[in-house]
């Protein structure tokens, strides 16, 4: 359950509808769930720096090709996941600054 702990540890940044929708979908694909959740958690935690598919796959303990398949099964891609995670974080910062 290390992947689940890692995802819940990132809870403050999980608010993106795309990330939440992907995590919801992961509940129905148990074979991919752990690697998907680990990949999402890694991207959420490290979104501020340059990320590569290789490093995220390594952290998720899978191959790059398998991670691409898992992400595709969840209706997203590596690029899209990183982009939406960064956009969600930027929106959160903007909303915080406006208060």
Contact map, one row per residue, 1 for C-alpha under 8 A:
111110000000000000000000000000000100000000000000000000000000000000000000000000000000000000000000000
111111000000000000000000000000000000000000000000000000000000000000000000000000000000000000000000000
111111100000000000000000000000000110110010000000000000000000000000000000000000000000000000000000000
111111110000000000000000000000000100110000000000000000000000000000000000000000000000000000000000000
111111111000000000000000000000000000000000000000000000000000000000000000000000000000000000000000000
011111111100000000000000000000000000010010000000000000000000000000000000000000000000000000000000000
001111111110000000000000000000000000110110000000000000000000000000000000000000000000000000000000000
000111111110000000000000000000000000000000000000000000000000000000000000000000000000000000000000000
000011111110000000000000000000000000000000000000000000000000000000000000000000000000000000000000000
000001111111110000000000000000000000000010011000000000000000000000000000000000000000000000000000000
000000111111111000000000000000000000000000000000000000000000000000000000000000000000000000000000000
000000000111111000000000000000000000000000000000000000000000000000000000000000000000000000000000000
000000000111111100000000000000000000000000010000000000000000000000000000000000000000000110000000000
000000000111111100110000000000000000000000010000000000000000000000000000000000000000000000000000000
000000000011111110110000000000000000000000000000000000000000000000000000000000000000000100000000000
000000000000111111110000000000000000000000000000000000000000000000000000000000000001100100000000000
000000000000001111111000000000000000000000000000000000000000000000000000000000000000000000000000000
000000000000000111111100000000000000000000000000000000000000000000000000000000001001000000000000000
000000000000011111111110000000000000000100000000000000000000000000000000000000001001100000000000000
000000000000011111111111000000000000000000000000000000000000000000000000000000000000000000000000000
000000000000000011111111100000000000000000000000000000000000000000000000000000000000000000000000000
000000000000000001111111110000000000000000000000000000000000000000000000011100000000000000000000000
000000000000000000111111111000000000100000000000000000000000000000000000000000000000000000000000000
000000000000000000011111111100000000000000000000000000000000000000000000000000000000000000000000000
000000000000000000001111111110000000000000000000000000000000000000000000010000000000000000000000000
000000000000000000000111111111011001100000000000000000000000000000000000010000000000000000000000000
000000000000000000000011111111001000000000000000000000000000000000000000000000000000000000000000000
000000000000000000000001111111000000000000000000000000000000000000000000000000000000000000000000000
000000000000000000000000111111111000000000000000000000000000000000000000000000000000000000000000000
000000000000000000000000011111111100000000000000000000000000000000000000000000000000000000000000000
000000000000000000000000000011111100000000000000000000000000000000000000000000000000000000000000000
000000000000000000000000010011111111000000000000000000000000000000000100000000000000000000000000000
000000000000000000000000011011111111100000000000000000000000000000000000000000000000000000000000000
101100000000000000000000000001111111110000000000000000000001000000000000000000000000000000000000000
001000000000000000000000000000011111111000000000000000000001110000100100000000000000000000000000000
000000000000000000000000010000011111111100000000000000000001000000100110000000000000000000000000000
001100100000000000000010010000001111111110000000000000000000000000000000000000000000000000000000000
001101100000000000000000000000000111111111000000000000000011000000000000000000000000000000000000000
000000000000000000000000000000000011111111100000000000011011000000000000000000000000000000000000000
000000100000000000100000000000000001111111110000000000000000000000000000000000001000000000000000000
001001100100000000000000000000000000111111111000000000000000000000000000000000000000000000000000000
000000000000000000000000000000000000011111111110000000010010000000000000000000000000000000000000000
000000000000000000000000000000000000001111111110001000010000000000000000000000001100100000000000000
000000000100110000000000000000000000000111111110000000000000000000000000000000000000100000000000000
000000000100000000000000000000000000000011111110000000000000000000000000000000000000000000000000000
000000000000000000000000000000000000000001111111101000000000000000000000000000000000000000000000000
000000000000000000000000000000000000000001111111111000000000000000000000000000000100110000000000000
000000000000000000000000000000000000000000000111110000000000000000000000000000000000010000000000000
000000000000000000000000000000000000000000000111111000000000000000000000000000000000000000000000000
000000000000000000000000000000000000000000000011111100000000000000000000000000000000000000000000000
000000000000000000000000000000000000000000100110111110110000000000000000000000000000000000000000000
000000000000000000000000000000000000000000000000011111110000000000000000000000000000000000000000000
000000000000000000000000000000000000000000000000001111111000000100000000000001000000000000000000000
000000000000000000000000000000000000000000000000000111111100001100000000000000000000000000000000000
000000000000000000000000000000000000000000000000001111111110000000000000000000000000000000000000000
000000000000000000000000000000000000001001100000001111111111000000000000000000000000000000000000000
000000000000000000000000000000000000001000000000000011111111111100100000000000000000000000000000000
000000000000000000000000000000000000000000000000000001111111111100000000000000000000000000000000000
000000000000000000000000000000000000011001000000000000111111110000000000000000000000000000000000000
000000000000000000000000000000000111011000000000000000011111110000000000000000000000000000000000000
000000000000000000000000000000000010000000000000000000001111111000000000000000000000000000000000000
000000000000000000000000000000000010000000000000000000001111111101100000000000000000000000000000000
000000000000000000000000000000000000000000000000000001001100111111100000000000000000000000000000000
000000000000000000000000000000000000000000000000000011001100011111110000000000000000000000000000000
000000000000000000000000000000000000000000000000000000000000001111111000000000000000000000000000000
000000000000000000000000000000000000000000000000000000000000011111111100000000000000000000000000000
000000000000000000000000000000000011000000000000000000001000011111111110000000000000000000000000000
000000000000000000000000000000000000000000000000000000000000000111111111000011000000000000000000000
000000000000000000000000000000000000000000000000000000000000000011111111100000000000000000000000000
000000000000000000000000000000010011000000000000000000000000000001111111110000000000000000000000000
000000000000000000000000000000000001000000000000000000000000000000111111111111000000000000000000000
000000000000000000000000000000000000000000000000000000000000000000011111111110000000000000000000000
000000000000000000000000000000000000000000000000000000000000000000001111111100000000000000000000000
000000000000000000000100110000000000000000000000000000000000000000000111111100000000000000000000000
000000000000000000000100000000000000000000000000000000000000000000000011111110000000000000000000000
000000000000000000000100000000000000000000000000000000000000000000000011111111011000000000000000000
000000000000000000000000000000000000000000000000000000000000000000010011001111111000000000000000000
000000000000000000000000000000000000000000000000000010000000000000010010000111111100000000000000000
000000000000000000000000000000000000000000000000000000000000000000000000000011111110000000000000000
000000000000000000000000000000000000000000000000000000000000000000000000000111111111000000000000000
000000000000000001100000000000000000000100100000000000000000000000000000000111111111100000000000000
000000000000000000000000000000000000000000100010000000000000000000000000000001111111110000000000000
000000000000000000000000000000000000000000000000000000000000000000000000000000111111111000000000000
000000000000000101100000000000000000000000000000000000000000000000000000000000011111111100000000000
000000000000000100100000000000000000000000110010000000000000000000000000000000001111111110000000000
000000000000000000000000000000000000000000000011000000000000000000000000000000000111111111000000000
000000000000000000000000000000000000000000000000000000000000000000000000000000000011111111100000000
000000000000101100000000000000000000000000000000000000000000000000000000000000000001111111110000000
000000000000100000000000000000000000000000000000000000000000000000000000000000000000111111111000000
000000000000000000000000000000000000000000000000000000000000000000000000000000000000011111111100000
000000000000000000000000000000000000000000000000000000000000000000000000000000000000001111111110000
000000000000000000000000000000000000000000000000000000000000000000000000000000000000000111111111000
000000000000000000000000000000000000000000000000000000000000000000000000000000000000000011111111100
000000000000000000000000000000000000000000000000000000000000000000000000000000000000000001111111110
000000000000000000000000000000000000000000000000000000000000000000000000000000000000000000111111111
000000000000000000000000000000000000000000000000000000000000000000000000000000000000000000011111111
000000000000000000000000000000000000000000000000000000000000000000000000000000000000000000001111111
000000000000000000000000000000000000000000000000000000000000000000000000000000000000000000000111111
000000000000000000000000000000000000000000000000000000000000000000000000000000000000000000000011111
